[in-house]
Amino acid sequence: MAESRNLTAAVHQEEDWYVAQCLEVDVASQGRTIEEALANLAEAVGLYLDEVDDPARHVSSTPLVTSFALPAA
């Protein structure tokens, strides 16, 4: 990946770990803190994009991230 780019991550906690998933590239990583999970994700996405033939083809546009209400059962 030749140019700097901002990507989007969704982070959730699973027991003692934070799991971070890149929404534009199908890559996830984890860490003991949110900061560590994001740093590990940035490294993983960078390594992934360094290995693919056409990195731009593997980065989708940023999806719309929103919330919705679920009616009570």
N, C-alpha and C positions, 0 to 999 in steps of 0.2 A: 504494500500500500504506500504509494509514493507521497501522497499529500495527507496533511492532517485532516481528520474528519471527526465530527461529533456523532456518536451513535447512542442508542437508547438501551437502557438495561432495566429489566424487571427483577426485583430482588425480593426473596421471601426467606423466611427462617424455617429450617428443618432441624429440630432439636437444638444441638449446640452449634450448628453451621448456618451460614447465610449462603444461599444459592443465587447467583446472578446469571441471567440469561439475556443475551443480546437479541433485540427484537428485529434487527435488520439482517443479521447473519445467524444461522442456526448453530450457535455455539453457546455453551454454558460453562460456568466454573463455580468454585465455592471458596469460602474462607471463614475464619473464626469471627471476623468482624465484617461489617458492610464494606469498609474501606479495603480490607484485604480481598474480599470477594470481587470487588470492582477492579482492583489492580490485577488480580489473577485473570479476570475476564478480559481485560485489555490485552494482556500478554497472550492469552489463548487465541483471541480473535486475530491479533497481529501475526502470530505463528501460522494460523490457518490460512489467512489471506496471502502470506508469503509462499505457501505451498501450492496454491491453485493456479491454473494456467491464466485465467482472466479474472482477477480479483473483483473488478467492477461488476461482472456478471453474477457474483455471489453475494453482493450487497443489495438487498431490496430497499425500496423506499420506506421511510419511517411510517409504521402503521398508526392509525388513529388509536390513541389510548384514552379510554373514557370509563365512566362507571355507569351502572344501571341499578335500578331497584328491583328486588325480588319480593313479590307479595308474600306476606306471612301465610303459612300453611294452615 
